[in-house]
Amino acid sequence: MTLKFVNLFEKVHFHLTGTMMAEYPIYHMMRKLAHTAEYFLLGASACYFFSRWQKRYAWSALALSAAFSLFDQTSKLLVPGREFDPTDFPFDIAGYLLGIGLILLLQRSWAKRAVN
């Protein structure tokens, strides 16, 4: 998904400017930030999902997100032209921690409103 997003952006950029995006540092940063956005959605979704069935749901969401991040990177070893990139992990981690944190904050806020 990240690669498709970046490729689309690169095509638009080339159409508008006539230059390739890969020449610029923004291309690399966009790829990394796309990881953060994707894992934000995973972390938030997992946290919300597990909150419906478990008491310690944030830990389950964290474990699932971390496992998926590791699986995502290791599965790239099986795809020709792709490689394991450990520099993606900090962006993955930031994404799912932000997603889990947002759900926890929203649920606390909703719980306080329900009490009042």
C-alpha positions in Angstrom: 0.0 0.0 0.0 2.8 2.4 0.8 4.5 1.8 -2.5 1.2 2.4 -4.4 0.7 5.7 -2.6 4.2 6.9 -3.3 4.0 5.8 -6.9 0.8 7.7 -7.4 2.3 10.8 -5.8 5.4 10.4 -8.0 3.3 10.2 -11.2 1.5 13.4 -10.2 4.7 15.1 -9.4 6.3 14.1 -12.7 3.3 15.2 -14.6 3.4 18.6 -12.9 7.2 19.2 -12.8 8.7 16.9 -15.4 11.2 15.6 -12.7 11.4 12.4 -10.8 10.5 12.5 -7.2 13.2 9.9 -6.2 15.8 12.7 -6.7 14.5 14.5 -3.7 14.7 13.7 0.0 11.0 14.3 0.3 10.4 11.0 -1.6 12.2 9.0 1.1 10.4 10.9 3.9 7.0 10.4 2.3 7.6 6.6 2.3 8.5 6.6 5.9 5.5 8.8 6.9 3.2 6.5 5.0 4.3 3.8 7.3 3.3 6.0 10.3 -0.1 6.6 8.8 -0.8 3.0 8.0 0.3 1.8 11.4 -1.7 4.6 13.1 -4.8 3.1 11.6 -3.8 -0.5 12.6 -3.0 0.5 16.2 -6.2 2.5 16.6 -8.4 -0.2 15.0 -6.7 -3.0 17.0 -7.1 -1.0 20.3 -10.8 -0.3 19.6 -11.4 -3.9 18.6 -9.7 -5.5 21.6 -11.4 -3.0 24.0 -14.7 -4.7 23.3 -13.5 -8.1 24.6 -10.6 -7.7 27.0 -9.6 -5.7 30.1 -6.0 -5.2 29.1 -6.8 -4.4 25.5 -4.0 -1.9 24.9 -1.4 -4.5 25.5 -3.1 -6.8 23.0 -3.3 -4.1 20.4 0.4 -3.3 21.0 1.4 -6.9 20.6 -0.7 -7.4 17.4 0.6 -4.2 15.9 4.2 -5.1 16.7 3.8 -8.6 15.3 2.2 -7.2 12.1 5.1 -4.7 11.7 7.7 -7.5 12.1 5.7 -9.8 9.7 5.5 -7.0 7.2 9.2 -6.4 7.1 10.2 -10.1 7.1 7.7 -10.9 4.3 9.5 -8.5 2.1 12.4 -11.0 2.0 10.2 -13.3 -0.1 9.3 -10.6 -2.7 11.8 -10.0 -5.5 13.0 -6.4 -5.5 11.9 -5.7 -1.9 14.2 -5.8 1.1 14.0 -5.9 4.9 14.4 -2.2 6.1 14.9 -1.8 9.8 14.6 1.9 9.5 10.9 1.5 8.9 10.4 0.2 12.5 10.5 3.6 14.3 7.9 4.9 11.9 5.7 1.8 12.4 6.1 2.1 16.2 5.3 5.8 16.2 2.1 5.1 14.2 0.6 2.4 16.2 1.5 4.0 19.5 -0.2 7.2 18.4 -3.2 5.2 17.3 -3.5 3.2 20.5 -2.9 6.4 22.5 -5.7 8.2 20.7 -8.2 5.5 21.4 -7.2 5.3 25.0 -7.7 9.1 25.4 -11.0 9.1 23.6 -12.3 6.2 25.7 -11.3 7.9 28.9 -13.0 11.1 27.7 -16.2 9.3 26.9 -16.1 7.4 30.2 -15.8 10.7 32.1 -18.7 12.2 30.2 -20.8 9.1 30.9 -20.2 9.5 34.7 -21.1 13.2 34.7 
